[in-house]
Amino acid sequence: GITRFVVTGRVVNRSEQIYGVPRLIVVSYDANGKVIERQRFMPSATLLDAGGNVKFKHTLSVPITNVEKIAVELENQGA
């Protein structure tokens, strides 16, 4: 009986070199654009060949109310 969000997408390596896949961050926003929650996760592939891609599917670990927008970001590898 708990509603959860499932986020799906694809990470694409548009470069001409093999590239390490960073962790992804699912960011949930309220109606005013305020961040409600950030959840980090790692896609199934850690490296992508040039032009390669990997699909991802992530279920948010906690039910979240008042979510109006969800975005997925690449984690800054220098952070």
N, C-alpha and C positions, 0 to 999 in steps of 0.2 A: 503494500500500500504506500510505499514511499516513492515520490517522483524524483527521478535523477536525470541529469542532462548527459547525453552521449555526444561527444564531439568527434567528428571524422574529418579527414583531409588527406593531403599528400604533400610530402616534402620533395622538392625537385632541385637537383644540382644542375644549374644552368652554366656552370663553368666548363672549362676544357681539361680539368684536372680532377683526380680523386679528392673527395672532401669529407671530413669528419662531420657527422650529423650532431648538431648541438641538442641539448635538452630543449623541449618545447614548454611554453608556459600558456596555460589556459587562463584568460583574464575575464572575469564576470563583472559587468557594470550595471548600475541601477539606472533609472529613468533620467537622472541628472548627470550621468556620465561619471559618477563616482565609482571607484573600484570597490567591489564587494569582497572579492576573493581572488587569489592567485594560486594555481596549482601547477607544479612542475612535473613533467614526466619525460621519459626517454622513448623515442620511437623504436621499433624492433630492429632496425639497421643502425649500425654505428658508423659505417662508411658508405659513401655513394660514389660510384664510378661517374666519370664525366657524362653528363646528360641523363644520369640515372634518377630514379625516384623510388620512394617508399610510401605506402599508405599507412595511416595511423588511425587508431580508434581509442578514445579515452573516455571512461565514465567518471564523471566528477565524484570524488570520494565522499562528499557530504551533500545532502539536499540543500539547495539554496533557494530562498524566496526572494521576490522582488527583482529578479534578473530581467533586464530588458535587452542586453546585448552581450554576446560572447565573442572574444577575439583570441586568436592563437598567435603567439610571438615566438621568435627564436631567442633562446637565452644568449646573452652576451658572453662569449667564451673567455673574455678577459676579466669578467667579474668574479 
